[in-house]
């Protein structure tokens, strides 16, 4: 283990969301509906830290390989355990090492794209789907599946919470939140000192 970097102080919305997640017992779906820059990733990191403190494993899915390096760097800087990775651009050997680490229970945190949802988690404690609305979670050919929906089924089977994060949640997730099936957390403020941009409407017909 290593001493992780110190994170920012959470605002009231983030704190309320994290408190609700930490208080979860058994299976539950938490829809984190937050504007861009509202600090969803910080909630993920602190929720994973709580999961690790309970000596459980965590799985985080991201929709695109391109998002993996920046997300991985942030998680590795903040977490006290190695973060394993799984996506299609890795060699077969690299993917096998991550799979074996998680399957054996030695690995505690796995970050990956949609296929990582099938990795064994004998000591599962938390699942996270970032950008849950993204169509990249759908496998369109061969063996058809939606990684977000598979993750929800797995979370229920393991009796653990799952976090669905997005600035633009899918209609089905919003519906499930509206009928009370999912716990809906709204983050309407940007984290820290960040401010939402000013927006002006300009009539381009008058611009020559």
N, C-alpha and C positions, 0 to 999 in steps of 0.2 A: 504493500500500500504506500501512498504518498500523501503529503499534505496538499489538499486542493487549494486553488485560488479562492479568495473571498469574493462573493457575489454582491450585487447591489441590494439595497434595502427595498423591500417590496412596498408598493402602494396599497391602499385599502382594498381595492378590487382584487388585486393579486393575492393578498393575504387571506381574504374571505374565501377565494377559490381554493387555495392551498389547504386551508383549515378544513374545508368540506371534504377534500380528497383524502386528507390524512385521517379524517374521522370515519371514512368508509369502512364498512365491515362486509367482507364477501364481495360478490359481483355487483357492479354498478357501472353505468355508462355516464361519463361526464363530458358534455359538449362545451368546450371552451371557445366561445364565440367572441373573438377579440380583434379589434382594428389592427392594422399593420403597425408594428412598433409598440404594441400594448404589453409585451413581456411574456408571451406564451412560453417561449423557450426557457425562460427563467423558472416558470412554474414547473415545467417538465423536469428541469435539473434538480430542483428542490424536492419534488415528489420522488424522483429516483433516489436521491440521497436518503430519504425516509425509508424507501423500500430496501436499500442496502443495509440500513441500520437494523432492519428486521431480519437480515440475513436471507433476503429473497432476491430473485433474478428479475431483470427488467428488459423489455424489448421495445425498441423505438423504430417505427417505420417512417421513411421519407419517400416522397413520390418519384424523385428523379436522382440519378447518380450524381448529377451536377451539384446537388445540394449537400451531398455527403461530406466532402472535405471541410467546408466551413462549419457544418454542424458537428462533425467529429472533433475538430480542433477545440471547439468551445466545450464540448462534453468532457474531453480528455483533460482540459485545463481545470475543470471544476469538480470532477469526480475522483474519489480516492482509490478506484480500482481500474484495471485495464478495460478499455472499451473495444469490443470485437466488432468486426465489420463483415457484411455479406452483401455483395451485389454482383451483377453479371460481368463486370469488367475485371474482376479478380480471377486469378488462375484457379483451376480445380483444387490444387493443393491448399491455396489460401482459404478458399471457401470451406474445404474439409476441416481445416484447423479450427475455424470459428464454430462450425457445426459441432465438432467433437468437444470443444471447450464448454459450450453451452449444454450439450447433451449429458456431459459428465458431471455438471454442476460446478466445475472449476471456474468457468466464465460466469460473470455476474451481470454484464450489460452487453447487449447486442444492438447495433445500429445497422439497418439494412433497408433495401427496397422490397418490393412486394413479395418476392419468393422467400424472404427471410421469415415470413409469417409461419412457415411450416417447421421452423427449427424447434427441436425438443427443448422444453423448459421444465425440468423436473422440480424446480423450486420457484416456480413463477410467482411473482408478487405484483407486477404492474405491466400493463401494455399501453403504448402510446402511438397514436396515428396522427402524424403532423400533416397539415393540409388535407384533411380527411375528404374534402370534396373532389380532389384531383382525379381525373379519369385514368391516370397512369396506374392506379391501384387495380384496374381491371385487366385481367389476362384475356385478350381478345381471340386467341387461337389455341389450338391444341386442347389442353385441359383448362376449361373456362372456370374462372373464379374471380371474386372481388376480395382483395386482401383485407380491406377494412371490415367487411362482413365476416370473413373467416376469423379475423382477430377478435371480433365481438363474441363469436361462438366459442373460441378458445378461452377467452376471459371468463365466460360463463362456466365452462367446463372446469377451469382451475379455481373458480370462485374468487376472482380478484378484480379490482377496478380497472377500467380502461378509459383513457383520455382521448377524445377526438378534438383536435384543434384546427381552427380555420378562421380567416378573416371573412370568408364568404361560405358559410356552411351549406352543405347540400340540402335540397328540399326535403329529402327523406329524414335527414337528421333533425332539421328544424321541426318537422312534423312530430317526430318522436319526442322531441323536447316539449313541444306545445301540449301534447296529450299526457305528459308526465312520465313517459317511459325512460327518458334521459334527464339527468340533472343539467340544467342550463345555466352556465356561468357567462355573463356578459362583461367584457372588458372594453370599456368605452374611452378610457384614457390612455395616452401613450405613457410608457414607463419612464421614470426619471424626469429629466427636464425637457424631454422631447415634446414638440408641439405638432398638432396636425397642420398641414399646409393651408395657406389661404387660397380660396378658390374664387376666381372671377369668371363671369360669363361675358364673352366678347362676341359681338356681332361681326363675323368675318366678311359679311357682304359689304361692309363699309371700308374694308382695308384694301387699298390698291397696291 
